[in-house]
Amino acid sequence: MIYPVTVYGDPLLRKVAEPIDTNSEELKELVDNMYATMYHSDGVGLAAPQIGKSLRIFVVDASSAADEDEPELEGFKKAFINPEILERTGDEWVMNEGCLSLPEIREDISRPERVKIKYLDENLEEHIEEYGGFAARVIQHEYDHLDGILLIDYLSPLKKRMLKGKLTAISKGKVKTSYRIVLPGKK
């Protein structure tokens, strides 16, 4: 099942997500549907709040970004269930980011270079792993969604004011996407 993507303005995107019940019979189906939705929307990551579910789970597949600079991204496809970032380290670096919940907005965002994260995979095996570069960026971006943080929260007040019109348009559905969206207050 491909879910519609929840867009800016929906209060769910600002909530701290709840831990997911790992005994849930629907967990595997949820993970599969999140991947399907992410691929359909041309994303490299997707968090449960972005599909209207306040749960601490996100999926990533950054395989398409693998190149000679970051060959470790080859096959980098994972589900992160009840994740916890243990530390963020390294120099802050800027990269242009987009977000499925903020269509038509791309901004330069500064994030730490490395991240150490504890999580359960889709087989409910616990991992503590460290990532750097693009993988660390995608993980931090998706993890932010679980804490009700959006990439626009990293922008200066001036830049946020400059985006006000675009944000209002997104919340009213006046945006073009290649994927279905859910407007604030709609199901």
Short mmCIF file of the C-alpha atoms (twelve columns), coordinates in Angstrom:
data_MODEL
# 
_entry.id   MODEL 
# 
loop_
_atom_site.group_PDB 
_atom_site.id 
_atom_site.type_symbol 
_atom_site.label_atom_id 
_atom_site.label_alt_id 
_atom_site.label_comp_id 
_atom_site.label_asym_id 
_atom_site.label_seq_id 
_atom_site.Cartn_x 
_atom_site.Cartn_y 
_atom_site.Cartn_z 
_atom_site.pdbx_PDB_model_num 
ATOM 1   C CA . MET A 1   0.000  0.000  0.000  1 
ATOM 2   C CA . ILE A 2   1.272  3.435  -0.894 1 
ATOM 3   C CA . TYR A 3   0.333  6.021  1.699  1 
ATOM 4   C CA . PRO A 4   -0.282 9.679  0.930  1 
ATOM 5   C CA . VAL A 5   2.370  11.945 2.457  1 
ATOM 6   C CA . THR A 6   1.377  14.242 5.316  1 
ATOM 7   C CA . VAL A 7   2.474  17.798 4.531  1 
ATOM 8   C CA . TYR A 8   3.447  20.928 6.425  1 
ATOM 9   C CA . GLY A 9   0.767  22.374 8.663  1 
ATOM 10  C CA . ASP A 10  -0.447 19.071 10.071 1 
ATOM 11  C CA . PRO A 11  0.099  19.083 13.872 1 
ATOM 12  C CA . LEU A 12  1.156  15.423 13.736 1 
ATOM 13  C CA . LEU A 13  4.440  16.500 12.106 1 
ATOM 14  C CA . ARG A 14  5.219  18.544 15.248 1 
ATOM 15  C CA . LYS A 15  4.483  15.778 17.785 1 
ATOM 16  C CA . VAL A 16  7.099  13.588 19.434 1 
ATOM 17  C CA . ALA A 17  6.288  10.116 18.094 1 
ATOM 18  C CA . GLU A 18  5.460  7.195  20.363 1 
ATOM 19  C CA . PRO A 19  7.590  4.030  20.581 1 
ATOM 20  C CA . ILE A 20  6.279  1.358  18.253 1 
ATOM 21  C CA . ASP A 21  4.982  -1.919 19.683 1 
ATOM 22  C CA . THR A 22  7.476  -4.487 18.427 1 
ATOM 23  C CA . ASN A 23  4.928  -7.262 19.025 1 
ATOM 24  C CA . SER A 24  2.551  -5.716 16.510 1 
ATOM 25  C CA . GLU A 25  1.521  -8.110 13.778 1 
ATOM 26  C CA . GLU A 26  1.342  -5.171 11.369 1 
ATOM 27  C CA . LEU A 27  5.002  -4.140 11.807 1 
ATOM 28  C CA . LYS A 28  6.365  -5.980 8.754  1 
ATOM 29  C CA . GLU A 29  3.510  -4.699 6.605  1 
ATOM 30  C CA . LEU A 30  4.120  -1.142 7.873  1 
ATOM 31  C CA . VAL A 31  7.818  -1.352 6.966  1 
ATOM 32  C CA . ASP A 32  6.987  -2.723 3.495  1 
ATOM 33  C CA . ASN A 33  4.383  -0.005 2.927  1 
ATOM 34  C CA . MET A 34  6.781  2.708  4.095  1 
ATOM 35  C CA . TYR A 35  9.392  1.533  1.581  1 
ATOM 36  C CA . ALA A 36  6.748  1.433  -1.172 1 
ATOM 37  C CA . THR A 37  5.611  4.960  -0.294 1 
ATOM 38  C CA . MET A 38  9.195  6.263  -0.149 1 
ATOM 39  C CA . TYR A 39  10.077 4.784  -3.553 1 
ATOM 40  C CA . HIS A 40  6.825  6.015  -5.120 1 
ATOM 41  C CA . SER A 41  7.585  9.527  -3.820 1 
ATOM 42  C CA . ASP A 42  11.246 9.441  -4.977 1 
ATOM 43  C CA . GLY A 43  12.535 9.861  -1.425 1 
ATOM 44  C CA . VAL A 44  15.665 8.441  0.204  1 
ATOM 45  C CA . GLY A 45  14.027 8.321  3.623  1 
ATOM 46  C CA . LEU A 46  10.573 8.328  5.175  1 
ATOM 47  C CA . ALA A 47  9.455  8.586  8.795  1 
ATOM 48  C CA . ALA A 48  6.130  7.269  10.118 1 
ATOM 49  C CA . PRO A 49  4.823  10.771 11.016 1 
ATOM 50  C CA . GLN A 50  5.065  11.597 7.305  1 
ATOM 51  C CA . ILE A 51  2.387  8.986  6.599  1 
ATOM 52  C CA . GLY A 52  0.157  10.093 9.447  1 
ATOM 53  C CA . LYS A 53  1.421  7.644  12.063 1 
ATOM 54  C CA . SER A 54  2.942  8.976  15.282 1 
ATOM 55  C CA . LEU A 55  5.358  6.057  15.652 1 
ATOM 56  C CA . ARG A 56  9.140  5.917  16.176 1 
ATOM 57  C CA . ILE A 57  10.129 4.242  12.935 1 
ATOM 58  C CA . PHE A 58  11.758 5.383  9.727  1 
ATOM 59  C CA . VAL A 59  13.126 3.728  6.606  1 
ATOM 60  C CA . VAL A 60  16.010 4.795  4.392  1 
ATOM 61  C CA . ASP A 61  17.469 3.693  1.087  1 
ATOM 62  C CA . ALA A 62  20.396 5.850  0.021  1 
ATOM 63  C CA . SER A 63  21.782 3.238  -2.406 1 
ATOM 64  C CA . SER A 64  21.160 5.575  -5.337 1 
ATOM 65  C CA . ALA A 65  23.650 8.075  -3.855 1 
ATOM 66  C CA . ALA A 66  26.521 5.550  -3.826 1 
ATOM 67  C CA . ASP A 67  29.534 6.804  -5.758 1 
ATOM 68  C CA . GLU A 68  33.320 6.804  -5.544 1 
ATOM 69  C CA . ASP A 69  33.198 9.316  -2.663 1 
ATOM 70  C CA . GLU A 70  30.735 7.254  -0.612 1 
ATOM 71  C CA . PRO A 71  30.811 3.631  -1.855 1 
ATOM 72  C CA . GLU A 72  29.464 2.487  1.554  1 
ATOM 73  C CA . LEU A 73  26.035 3.757  0.461  1 
ATOM 74  C CA . GLU A 74  25.765 0.818  -1.947 1 
ATOM 75  C CA . GLY A 75  23.000 -1.329 -0.467 1 
ATOM 76  C CA . PHE A 76  22.318 1.170  2.354  1 
ATOM 77  C CA . LYS A 77  18.661 0.214  2.868  1 
ATOM 78  C CA . LYS A 78  17.413 -0.116 6.447  1 
ATOM 79  C CA . ALA A 79  14.445 0.212  8.742  1 
ATOM 80  C CA . PHE A 80  15.141 1.970  12.051 1 
ATOM 81  C CA . ILE A 81  12.619 0.900  14.698 1 
ATOM 82  C CA . ASN A 82  12.510 2.750  18.044 1 
ATOM 83  C CA . PRO A 83  15.842 4.433  17.236 1 
ATOM 84  C CA . GLU A 84  17.867 6.499  19.684 1 
ATOM 85  C CA . ILE A 85  20.692 8.771  18.565 1 
ATOM 86  C CA . LEU A 86  23.466 8.246  21.093 1 
ATOM 87  C CA . GLU A 87  25.814 10.945 19.826 1 
ATOM 88  C CA . ARG A 88  26.456 13.360 16.993 1 
ATOM 89  C CA . THR A 89  30.091 14.161 16.292 1 
ATOM 90  C CA . GLY A 90  32.400 15.755 13.760 1 
ATOM 91  C CA . ASP A 91  32.360 19.069 12.013 1 
ATOM 92  C CA . GLU A 92  29.077 20.595 10.947 1 
ATOM 93  C CA . TRP A 93  28.682 20.569 7.172  1 
ATOM 94  C CA . VAL A 94  26.095 22.105 4.915  1 
ATOM 95  C CA . MET A 95  24.089 20.272 2.286  1 
ATOM 96  C CA . ASN A 96  20.976 21.163 0.354  1 
ATOM 97  C CA . GLU A 97  18.056 19.116 1.732  1 
ATOM 98  C CA . GLY A 98  14.501 18.552 0.677  1 
ATOM 99  C CA . CYS A 99  11.602 16.838 2.422  1 
ATOM 100 C CA . LEU A 100 8.548  15.006 1.115  1 
ATOM 101 C CA . SER A 101 6.435  16.853 3.717  1 
ATOM 102 C CA . LEU A 102 7.752  20.187 2.398  1 
ATOM 103 C CA . PRO A 103 7.355  19.800 -1.371 1 
ATOM 104 C CA . GLU A 104 9.054  22.430 -3.550 1 
ATOM 105 C CA . ILE A 105 11.294 23.576 -0.678 1 
ATOM 106 C CA . ARG A 106 15.027 22.856 -0.664 1 
ATOM 107 C CA . GLU A 107 17.386 24.560 1.759  1 
ATOM 108 C CA . ASP A 108 21.014 24.413 2.862  1 
ATOM 109 C CA . ILE A 109 21.064 22.711 6.270  1 
ATOM 110 C CA . SER A 110 24.047 22.315 8.600  1 
ATOM 111 C CA . ARG A 111 24.380 19.004 10.465 1 
ATOM 112 C CA . PRO A 112 27.163 17.125 12.291 1 
ATOM 113 C CA . GLU A 113 29.252 14.852 10.096 1 
ATOM 114 C CA . ARG A 114 28.766 11.641 12.108 1 
ATOM 115 C CA . VAL A 115 26.026 9.961  14.100 1 
ATOM 116 C CA . LYS A 116 25.930 6.965  16.452 1 
ATOM 117 C CA . ILE A 117 22.510 5.345  16.656 1 
ATOM 118 C CA . LYS A 118 20.892 2.447  18.504 1 
ATOM 119 C CA . TYR A 119 17.883 0.834  16.840 1 
ATOM 120 C CA . LEU A 120 16.017 -2.362 16.044 1 
ATOM 121 C CA . ASP A 121 16.031 -3.564 12.451 1 
ATOM 122 C CA . GLU A 122 12.994 -5.081 10.740 1 
ATOM 123 C CA . ASN A 123 13.919 -8.482 12.210 1 
ATOM 124 C CA . LEU A 124 13.869 -6.835 15.674 1 
ATOM 125 C CA . GLU A 125 17.612 -7.298 16.129 1 
ATOM 126 C CA . GLU A 126 19.286 -4.500 18.085 1 
ATOM 127 C CA . HIS A 127 22.177 -2.584 16.533 1 
ATOM 128 C CA . ILE A 128 24.473 0.211  17.665 1 
ATOM 129 C CA . GLU A 129 26.146 1.671  14.596 1 
ATOM 130 C CA . GLU A 130 28.016 4.761  13.474 1 
ATOM 131 C CA . TYR A 131 27.464 6.498  10.168 1 
ATOM 132 C CA . GLY A 132 29.113 9.415  8.442  1 
ATOM 133 C CA . GLY A 133 28.533 11.602 5.416  1 
ATOM 134 C CA . PHE A 134 25.291 11.319 3.496  1 
ATOM 135 C CA . ALA A 135 24.076 8.303  5.501  1 
ATOM 136 C CA . ALA A 136 24.434 10.321 8.743  1 
ATOM 137 C CA . ARG A 137 22.565 13.229 7.160  1 
ATOM 138 C CA . VAL A 138 19.620 11.082 6.031  1 
ATOM 139 C CA . ILE A 139 19.420 9.391  9.441  1 
ATOM 140 C CA . GLN A 140 19.437 12.737 11.277 1 
ATOM 141 C CA . HIS A 141 16.804 14.187 8.945  1 
ATOM 142 C CA . GLU A 142 14.444 11.232 9.408  1 
ATOM 143 C CA . TYR A 143 15.128 11.007 13.142 1 
ATOM 144 C CA . ASP A 144 14.162 14.679 13.464 1 
ATOM 145 C CA . HIS A 145 10.693 13.767 12.166 1 
ATOM 146 C CA . LEU A 146 10.273 11.434 15.153 1 
ATOM 147 C CA . ASP A 147 10.896 14.396 17.472 1 
ATOM 148 C CA . GLY A 148 8.576  16.787 15.629 1 
ATOM 149 C CA . ILE A 149 11.439 18.708 13.997 1 
ATOM 150 C CA . LEU A 150 11.397 19.807 10.351 1 
ATOM 151 C CA . LEU A 151 14.324 21.038 8.267  1 
ATOM 152 C CA . ILE A 152 12.883 24.567 8.301  1 
ATOM 153 C CA . ASP A 153 13.536 24.641 12.066 1 
ATOM 154 C CA . TYR A 154 17.257 24.955 11.244 1 
ATOM 155 C CA . LEU A 155 16.733 28.146 9.233  1 
ATOM 156 C CA . SER A 156 17.206 31.711 10.398 1 
ATOM 157 C CA . PRO A 157 14.085 33.718 11.327 1 
ATOM 158 C CA . LEU A 158 14.588 35.817 8.183  1 
ATOM 159 C CA . LYS A 159 14.759 32.787 5.923  1 
ATOM 160 C CA . LYS A 160 11.621 31.322 7.578  1 
ATOM 161 C CA . ARG A 161 9.766  34.585 6.919  1 
ATOM 162 C CA . MET A 162 10.869 34.447 3.295  1 
ATOM 163 C CA . LEU A 163 9.374  30.937 3.008  1 
ATOM 164 C CA . LYS A 164 6.078  31.849 4.708  1 
ATOM 165 C CA . GLY A 165 4.169  32.090 1.409  1 
ATOM 166 C CA . LYS A 166 5.441  28.714 0.195  1 
ATOM 167 C CA . LEU A 167 4.632  27.095 3.546  1 
ATOM 168 C CA . THR A 168 1.106  28.497 3.492  1 
ATOM 169 C CA . ALA A 169 0.655  27.212 -0.064 1 
ATOM 170 C CA . ILE A 170 1.832  23.729 0.968  1 
ATOM 171 C CA . SER A 171 -0.590 23.634 3.903  1 
ATOM 172 C CA . LYS A 172 -3.439 24.533 1.507  1 
ATOM 173 C CA . GLY A 173 -2.417 21.948 -1.085 1 
ATOM 174 C CA . LYS A 174 -1.342 24.554 -3.630 1 
ATOM 175 C CA . VAL A 175 1.740  22.581 -4.567 1 
ATOM 176 C CA . LYS A 176 2.644  20.162 -7.341 1 
ATOM 177 C CA . THR A 177 3.917  16.721 -6.373 1 
ATOM 178 C CA . SER A 178 4.327  13.411 -8.159 1 
ATOM 179 C CA . TYR A 179 2.818  11.703 -5.104 1 
ATOM 180 C CA . ARG A 180 -0.439 11.951 -3.178 1 
ATOM 181 C CA . ILE A 181 -0.480 14.274 -0.174 1 
ATOM 182 C CA . VAL A 182 -2.758 14.707 2.830  1 
ATOM 183 C CA . LEU A 183 -3.559 18.246 3.830  1 
ATOM 184 C CA . PRO A 184 -3.664 19.350 7.470  1 
ATOM 185 C CA . GLY A 185 -6.862 18.231 9.165  1 
ATOM 186 C CA . LYS A 186 -7.782 15.804 6.368  1 
ATOM 187 C CA . LYS A 187 -7.652 11.992 6.354  1 
# 
